[in-house]
Amino acid sequence: MKNIKINLSGNVLEDEIIPSYETSAMRWGREHEDKAIEEYSFRRGVIVTRCGFIPHPTIEMAGASPDGLVGDDGLVEVKCPQPGTHMFFLRTGKIKPEYILQMQFQMACTGRKWCDFVSYDPLLKKKLIGFRVKIQRVQRDDEQIELINKAVETFLEEIEQETRIFTQAA
């Protein structure tokens, strides 16, 4: 976490995003996200409006980038995990806690009421093609959002402190 704060402090001081690395898992997800959203749209009969960064309405320097807006009230968040992870989600229906936090913060930033979590594995093509996509709706939880907002504010204060340290050292 300390390295993340230092890297973000560098972004603040440089007034731009310093390029970061992309793992093979991140690249895999990015490469398959459009197809996952297309399949989600077809299965749900909805139109997904792609969007970029959405600033938080009350926390300066914070925001989220949902994978898409759905109607007036919803979001979609897509994950294209490795097959074992996808199959585990199919079997248990358990969304990783960090993904729940991500979706709740996206709802905080957008004011949306729900987010459809989509797990997509494009490798399931034959007998398991019907299991290629699993969709689970997550409802907005204002109590959890309040806790997340406080954690984000604390994190941003810590980045501000790191930024001051760099500024004083310069």
N, C-alpha and C positions, 0 to 999 in steps of 0.2 A: 504494500500500500504506500510505503514511503517513496518508492521509485515513481509511482503514478503521480503522487503529489509534486515531486520534483519536476517530472516531465511536464505536467500541466502548468507549473510555475514558469517554466521556460516558454511555453506557448503564450502565457499572459505577457511576459516581458518582451517577447518578440512580436507581439500583437498579430500573430498568425499561428496556424496549426503546423507544428513540426511533424514531418512525416513519421509514421510509425510502421511497424512490421505487420504482415498479414500471414497468419498460419495457414497450413493446408486445409484445416477444417473451416476456417473463415472463408477461404477461397471457394471451397466446395459449396458452402451455403450460399454465397453470393452468386455463383454460377447457376444454381438451381432454384433460386428464389422466385424468378418470374414464372417459371412453369408451375411452381407450388401455388402461387397466387392465382394463376389461371385455373388450376384444378379446383382450388377453394371456391373461386367465383362461380364456376360451373356447378359444383355440388350444392352450394348454398343459394344459387340463383341471385347473386348480388353483384353489384359493381364496386370494385375497389379503386379508390382514387389514391394514386401514389403521392407521397408527400416527402418533404425533406425535414430539416430540423424545425421543431416547433418550440419556441421559447416558453419557459414556465411563466405563468401569468403573474406571479408575485416574487419569485426568486431570481434576482439578476444573475446572469452568467450561468443559468441552468436551463436545460431543455431536454427534449427527447426526439428521437427519429423513428416513429412507428413505421412498420412496413406498408401500412395503408390505412385509409379512412373508409369506413363502411357505413353508408347511410348517414343519418344525422347523429346517431348515438354510439356508433361502434368503431372499433379498430381491429386490425389483424396483425398478428405477430407470427412470423414464419421461422421455423427452425428446420434445417435439413441435416439431421444428425447422422452419425455412423449407423449402420444397420442394427447393431446390438442395442444401441440407445433407443432407436425408434421402436424396435420390437418390445423393449421393456416398457415404454410408454403405452404401446398398444395393449399390453397385458395388464398393466397396473392403473393406467390413467393418471399417474402422478407426474405433475409438472415440477421441474426443478425449482426450488425456492428462489434462486436468483432470477429465473424467468418471471415468476410471479411478481417479484419486486420491480423488475423492468416494466412489466405491463401496468402495474399500479401507478408507477411514476409517469408512464405515457398517458394514462387516463388523467393524472393530476395536471399534466401540461396541456392536454387537449380539452378537458372538461367532458370527455366521453364517459358513457355509463358502463360499457362492457368492452372486452377485447377477446376475440377468437384466437386461441393459441392453435397453430397449425404445425404438426410434425409431418414431414414429407420425406419419403425415401424413394427416389427415382429408380433405385435398383430392383424394386419389387415390380416385376413385369409379367410374370407368367401366372402360376397358381395363386400367388399372393397379391395380384394387382389390386384387388379390392381393399387391401390393407395399406396401400401406398400412402394414403392421407388419413390422418386422424385429427379431428377438430374438437376442441373443448373450449367452451365459453367460460371466461373469468369475469365475474361481476366486480364493479368498482367497490372498494372498501375504504371509506373515508377515514376510519380510524387508522388503518394501515398507512394510508397516504399521509396522514398527519405525522406519523413516526418517520416515514421516509423523508418528508420535507425537512424535518428537524435534522436528520442525519446528513442530508445534502447541505443544509446551511452550515452545519459544523464542519463538514468536509471543505466547503468553500472558504470558510474562515481559516482553516489550516493551510490551504493553498495561498491565501493572502499572506499568512505569516511566512511561508516559504519564499514568496515573492519579495517580501521586505528583507529577508536575509540575503537574497541575491543582490537586491538593490544596494544594500549597505556595503556589501563586499566589493561592488564594482567601483 
